[in-house]
């Protein structure tokens, strides 16, 4: 129902910028899709980064507010994560996630539960050096 293909990422020095992209293929986007980014850090587990509904605005975890931007280009059916002022603690494997979600008000950083997303991208490594 939803296919996700990630691109971008790589290595950058602290203070630099990177952009991740996630092509979202779904005939249900018009009905409502909650999508976002999750990062996995060894020994620290999984952390929600930012989420956006196909009909809503983005919300973020506190550690990335003001530095990261989640956006969705409806014409290109692509989800983006623009990362600025990178820090070494931003290092991790980044996954885009999505699922069919009619209610935009429930697609917020405080309410979403990663384990409830059925569709995941393949993951992209981001490494930030000091």
C-alpha positions in Angstrom: 0.0 0.0 0.0 2.9 2.4 0.7 6.3 2.0 -0.7 9.3 4.0 0.6 12.7 4.5 -1.1 15.3 6.6 0.6 18.2 8.5 -0.7 20.8 11.0 0.5 22.7 11.0 3.8 26.4 10.3 4.2 29.1 11.9 6.3 29.5 15.5 7.3 31.4 17.6 9.8 29.7 19.2 12.8 27.9 22.4 11.7 27.3 21.2 8.2 24.1 20.2 6.4 22.7 17.1 4.8 19.4 16.3 3.2 17.6 13.0 3.2 14.8 12.1 0.7 12.2 9.4 0.8 10.0 8.7 -2.3 6.5 7.9 -1.0 4.5 5.8 -3.4 0.9 5.4 -2.3 -2.5 5.8 -3.9 -3.8 6.7 -0.5 -1.9 9.9 0.1 -5.0 12.0 -0.7 -6.9 10.2 2.0 -4.2 10.8 4.6 -0.7 9.5 5.3 1.3 10.1 8.4 5.0 10.1 7.6 8.2 11.0 9.2 11.8 10.2 10.3 13.1 8.0 13.0 16.8 7.5 13.8 18.4 4.5 15.4 21.6 4.9 17.4 23.5 1.9 18.7 23.2 1.4 22.4 20.7 4.3 22.6 17.8 2.8 20.7 15.2 4.4 18.5 14.3 8.1 18.5 11.5 10.0 16.7 12.9 12.9 14.8 10.0 14.6 13.0 6.6 13.8 11.5 4.2 15.4 9.1 0.8 14.4 7.8 0.0 14.7 4.1 -2.6 17.3 5.1 -0.8 18.9 8.1 2.3 20.6 9.5 5.5 19.1 10.9 6.4 18.5 14.5 9.8 17.7 15.9 11.6 16.2 18.8 13.2 18.9 21.0 16.8 18.1 20.2 16.3 18.9 16.5 13.9 21.9 16.7 15.3 24.9 14.8 17.9 22.7 13.0 15.9 20.1 11.1 13.0 20.5 8.7 10.6 17.8 7.6 8.6 18.6 4.4 6.6 16.8 1.9 6.6 17.7 -1.8 3.2 16.6 -3.0 4.1 17.1 -6.7 7.1 14.8 -6.4 5.5 12.5 -3.7 8.7 12.9 -1.7 9.4 13.3 2.0 12.5 15.3 2.9 14.5 15.8 6.0 16.7 18.9 5.8 19.4 18.8 8.5 21.4 21.9 9.4 23.8 22.7 12.2 24.6 19.0 12.5 26.0 17.7 15.7 27.9 14.5 16.4 24.9 13.2 18.4 22.9 13.3 15.2 24.9 10.3 14.0 22.7 7.3 13.4 20.7 5.3 10.9 17.8 7.3 9.7 14.6 5.6 8.5 11.6 7.2 6.8 8.3 5.7 8.0 4.7 6.1 6.8 1.2 4.7 7.3 -2.3 5.4 6.3 -3.6 7.9 8.9 -6.8 9.9 8.3 -6.6 12.2 11.3 -3.8 14.8 10.9 -4.1 15.9 14.6 -2.8 12.4 15.7 0.3 12.6 13.5 2.4 14.6 15.9 5.8 13.9 17.5 4.2 13.4 20.9 1.5 11.0 19.8 3.1 8.7 17.1 4.5 5.3 18.1 7.1 4.0 15.7 6.1 0.4 16.2 2.7 1.2 14.7 4.1 2.2 11.4 3.8 -0.7 8.9 5.9 0.9 6.1 9.6 1.7 6.5 12.3 2.8 4.2 15.6 0.9 3.8 17.5 3.2 6.1 20.3 5.7 5.5 23.4 6.2 7.6 24.2 9.7 8.7 27.6 10.3 10.3 28.6 13.6 11.9 32.2 14.1 12.9 33.4 16.7 15.4 
